[in-house]
Amino acid sequence: MTDMSQVSPANEYVVSFRNEFADLEAYYDYYLQTPDGKRFSRLIFFWMQGFALFLSIIFGGAVWLISGRQTADAVFTSALVLLSSEFILWWRSRLRRTFYAKQALKKNAQRLDERQKRFFLMPRECRISHQGLELRSEISTYSWAWEAIDQIVCSDEYIFLKIGSFSYVIPKRSFSGNISFQAFCQALEIFYKERADRTALSFSVRKPSQIGRRRLILGRILLIVVFLGLCFAVGAFLNAVFEQPAAILPGSDMISSTLDGYLRAMQRREIDEALTYFFAPNAQQREMLEEQLKGVNYAAYSDYERLEIDSWSLEYYPDSRSATIRATLYYQSGSTGMLLADLETQAGAWKIKRISLFPSPQQVERYLERTR
């Protein structure tokens, strides 16, 4: 450590310093309160929000496709993923707006190579006078007139110099005590003001104020409300386009007849008849149907009474049509279930390509009671 000394009569002030990686923490706090740092912080903040929105859209879209284009399920999933993401972001940052920007800066510092690390840790000497500011190291010497220096900031523990695209950090520990540190800061301010017609800034690390936290919370709540509104608007559009009422489904009677015929054949345990309702039946489908008639799986067919198509989507091809159907199953016991199916036309008739049945827990319980 080299003490600051005053050289007379030129009123020149000199201090030797050497940075440590711990000084980067203070520099990040300084940088994130500058205009450039605030822009960077906002960029990171909106990037995190955009990533949360992207995840919610991806999960919502996946559920929309898997569930047979059920908009309500997709919107609920998107909202749940968004709220969960926001909770994680809030919990990690403890409502500190600059938290993720600071983390990004730290990751950049971890990517410094050995040459860059040696350059940062290199001993330096700062010399100031009426003529300007000079920084020396073992490999270089730089001099600037006061007019060329963009900003000088003195905090309780550091001096920050911003010169063009470069920034320098002079720690207080490089001085013999608080008096010499304050004297150097005062000399900086006097030289800077009289030569560059500017004022050196005081600086302190500020904790988030209650008003700042409230604005952050309200901003995120507003973002969530806007996103949910967009989800419901998109959901209403998709509902109008893809999930039209079964009453206007072309060939709905034929589709219902195909599905009903398959269910009644399975109810009678007629596998050969059930296979006739499939598109290109094969041995693998036979094995699948045999499994459906074993044990508790048969609860989906036992006591089956009727079905009603709730929603559908239709696609046209040059030689055929395909439909994705969601229907409600009604059983004689009064319980209900759900059916999801993909169908395609073959020689003018609707045939099943994929089908899944989801009986209600009550239906399964009643079936188990009867079979005990």
PyMOL commands that set and color helices and strands:
alter all, ss='L'
color gray80, all
select helices_A, chain A and resi 23-31+35-66+71-93+99-110+114-121+146-148+172-174+178-196+210-242+246-248+252-267+271-275+283-292+295-300+361-371
alter helices_A, ss='H'
color red, helices_A
select strands_A, chain A and resi 5-7+12-17+124-128+133-136+141-144+151-154+158-163+166-171+201-202+304-316+321-331+336-346+349-359
alter strands_A, ss='S'
color yellow, strands_A
deselect
rebuild
show_as cartoon
